[in-house]
Amino acid sequence: MGNQWSLLKEIKATNGSHIEALGDVPADSPWFSGHFPGEPILPGVALVAAVKQAILEEALKKGMQLQLHSLRRVRFMQPVRPGDKLSISINSEDVGDDVSFSFKIMKKENIVSSGHMTAKKING
């Protein structure tokens, strides 16, 4: 957390296979540069990056390294704009040498994005 590209504000709860995190979308975020002038909308890749960051930070806390290798069924249902506050919910399941993650990103009561990521366990 803490670089200018990061939307992740805080990881507020973890419970074995579940992560809850909060995100802020600052108006001066570099993600909005050119996307789109006069009508800023956060690119979907920024939402995926926030999920990835939460997953990797929690894995490191557990002494585990992961290499994300696939995204599936990722949906972007509503636009995210400057000033929005996000709730990120991630569930994980071990599948052999991989870990499967399902995520949901909410803005107030509305789902703005959901999908699945898979990562390979490098160690741990």
HELIX and SHEET records of a PDB file:
HELIX    1   1 PRO A   30  PHE A   32  5                                   3    
HELIX    2   2 GLY A   44  LYS A   61  1                                  18    
SHEET    1   A 6 LEU A   8  ASN A  15  0                                        
SHEET    2   A 6 HIS A  18  ASP A  24 -1                                        
SHEET    3   A 6 LYS A  85  VAL A  95 -1                                        
SHEET    4   A 6 ASP A  98  LYS A 107 -1                                        
SHEET    5   A 6 ASN A 110  ASN A 123 -1                                        
SHEET    6   A 6 GLN A  65  PHE A  76 -1                                        
END                                                                             
